[in-house]
């Protein structure tokens, strides 16, 4: 029986009420929408647009299963021109679903009721399946998610136990080997990483830049970091680094976290995972994920300089000067919220005589006069923080041998732009929507 003559827009609005509301850091089962997918072809497209619009995925292997159907077509670019029904008739129903993905979040497995060992094993098995799928998609040039706006990697909510920290660490180890292929296969407009361990992200390659034009990289890479160590930067695109301070972390950490030991959950032969008991002086490096309460300006400056130098691909130096300039001009580095983790002198101890006065907070500039509710002390604090960041920005550029005009002093060629902003100036992540004006709640 054919459905009532309602417009697709009205059906979509109705189906919205069938969706289980999203929960932070959880993959939810949408049973009602899954049933609606199977009613008929009319409902398939409408339910798919709701079900796959904003996905939070734990089992990435199962999610991508069947997407290698695009490999069977020699003219893969033509697949995007087919209707959902035509794709289903060709046996490519997963591609018909993935084309509706707008936002995509990949999270680690949760500890759950099954326990640590099961979560580790299932996560490893899932990413083994992901790797096999991506290998089969190696010769596919078009995106399997043509409408994808943003892809987020990692949990927004911090773990509350050492066991969960271990699962997260393994998650980032698995992601490390497939980041680049995920980016090439899904082609997101925006990329987001939440607290990536050891400062890794995908690295640009020379083929990403053709005729001085951006080819494969996301428009913006958002990194949400606690400054456990260095953070990743991607050359040839815009980088927005947002710092989450001690207070942000405390909002999501269990108060018993620091005193909770990791028990030895399983000891067997072969490929078993054996987890050491956390004792004084024996914490594995990858589990030591809590940031320092504060950093000195010297520590932060050294971190910023090292991170910029470390992130520059070696192949850029071998390119023609015009190509180098074009890539460097596309490289924008914006860092928000260093004041959250910065210790240092008070305003009257800072010598800013050689610097121009700081501009008002970008956030304050966007507010109408009657919306500005800063007290005198707030304004004094913002000015002090702005001056400290401006001074640090000046020093970082000096250490990098970059002029205030944005050129390498040694060669005179264009250098990447680098600017430090207050946390309140952060416009929010285009992928996960978090961190707007420095708020992570």
Order of alpha helices (4+ residues) and beta strands (2+ residues): alpha-alpha-alpha-beta-alpha-alpha-alpha-beta-alpha-beta-alpha-alpha-beta-beta-beta-beta-beta-alpha-alpha-alpha-beta-alpha-alpha-beta
